[in-house]
Amino acid sequence: MVEQSDRAPLLDWEEVPPAELAPTVPSPETEDSIQSGLSSYPTEAVSGESAHSPHKHSGPGEDASATDEEGDYQIVAVFVVTFDTRSGNMIEWCLPQDVNLEGVEFKSMASGSHRISSDFIYFRKGCYFGLACFANMPVESELERGARMKSVGILSPSYTLLYRYMHFLENQVQHQLQCPGQYSPLEAFYEDKKAVLPSGGNGLVTACPTSALGPIVNRCMHPEMKITHPAGCMSQFIRFFGEQIMVLWKFALLRKRILIFSPPPVGVVCYRVYCCCCLANVSIPGMGVSVPEFRPFFYINVADIATLETELSYVACTTEKIFEEKKELYDVYIDNQNVKTHRESLQPLLRLNSADREKYRKLCEQRQLLLYSQEVDGDCTSNEEDLFILFFMEQNNRIFQTLSELAGSADPTLTAEHVRAMGLDPQGDRGFLVDLLEIYGIDVMLFIDNPCCP
């Protein structure tokens, strides 16, 4: 069970003055608005920021027509899902009424949610991303069997700024529990934020970033790298997996299908999906264009099985244990901190080597230096997320830069010295390098005369 502290205030990805990054604590008047119809939804919707902030931008690969004049990501659909004791999960209300929401009733109310009081869920629906807030309220009703459960959610062409509406959705699901059937705040919200999509309605979806990035994270970061996350998301990820991060890093770089299992609540597990995606970032232009996209699916359930059967690479999470048995759908299965694979060729990658431990030691050392500078010097120019992303991006860049230069040289032979210079282990990472060269189509020979070296 995840503690409430994991639901920390949310951060933004844009570079804004420090004063604008401070989360706003809801006032008593704001809390009371749940009872009064939530007429102030635009303020709550942006999680403490002005609805007309000048710092919002469309992400690369996203159509400008899916944003409003201020650059705010617009909404394709808004919906309410309820649990009916006779029919199970069902869509109670939605706008627009002709939108295809098939399956959303299961994506926005995770299996097993009846055991918890609240949750939030990121998911994919076709070419759109969704965010839903779930709540479970005890009621004295035999018809409802003592509990009323609902989710209020939205769909958008991008997941980057969905978090701006987190507080609004949380307030609205409470409102729906207490005053079922009063949809006027949701109707007003949709009318204000509804998207005007290109003809044909083909909303573009961007994958997790592998494209060229600027050297300064705060200024040039691809916005898809900064999905909403609670403060401390990266540090929680590091503490949770420890040295196993280096195992996940290799699987991510090899574009494997990674499935994370966890019982509800699933919100913090969606953040682990995001963190896994960040492990594979490369900023060398053109590198990785021929490999499958590392696609974040966030929460999935049995209704997604047909979709996953066609996916070559993804990261997802689920609360449904049955997926463990469906080994054809994934390469890597994570249950709690236990990372495993049923594929014999990948099992050597589960073993940590000396180079893995050294990289993890350096990561922890850099984190401690950052935390010290923040505490002692009051340095707020950097944060753990930037450090985490840059650490792995620089490691990936070093590997691919070395391999690219070798491939273009007169003697494209990868020696033990090259391997060590890339921060890898000549023996322990041989299989990893063989797979990496094959997947990325890099024409380099492994030096094999010495059994201790590649």
Salt bridges, closest charged atoms under 4 A:
ASP12 OD2 - ARG164 NH2 3.06
GLU14 OE2 - ARG164 NH2 3.13
GLU15 OE2 - ARG219 NE 3.56
GLU20 OE1 - HIS55 NE2 3.67
GLU49 OE1 - ARG164 NH1 3.05
GLU70 OE2 - HIS52 ND1 3.47
ASP72 OD2 - LYS193 NZ 3.21
GLU92 OE1 - LYS150 NZ 2.45
GLU144 OE2 - ARG148 NE 2.86
GLU170 OE2 - ARG7 NH2 2.33
GLU170 OE1 - HIS167 ND1 3.42
GLU191 OE1 - LYS194 NZ 3.16
ASP192 OD2 - LYS193 NZ 3.83
GLU243 OE1 - ARG357 NE 3.77
GLU293 OE1 - ARG295 NH1 3.36
ASP304 OD1 - LYS107 NZ 2.45
GLU311 OE1 - ARG295 NE 3.14
GLU324 OE1 - LYS321 NZ 3.38
GLU324 OE2 - LYS340 NZ 2.57
ASP331 OD1 - ARG257 NH2 3.11
ASP331 OD1 - ARG343 NE 2.56
ASP335 OD2 - LYS321 NZ 2.50
ASP356 OD2 - LYS250 NZ 2.97
ASP356 OD1 - LYS359 NZ 3.79
GLU358 OE2 - ARG361 NH2 2.62
GLU365 OE2 - ARG361 NH1 3.16
GLU384 OE1 - ARG367 NE 2.77
GLU385 OE1 - LYS226 NZ 3.30
GLU385 OE1 - HIS229 NE2 3.42
ASP386 OD1 - LYS226 NZ 3.03
ASP429 OD1 - LYS250 NZ 2.50
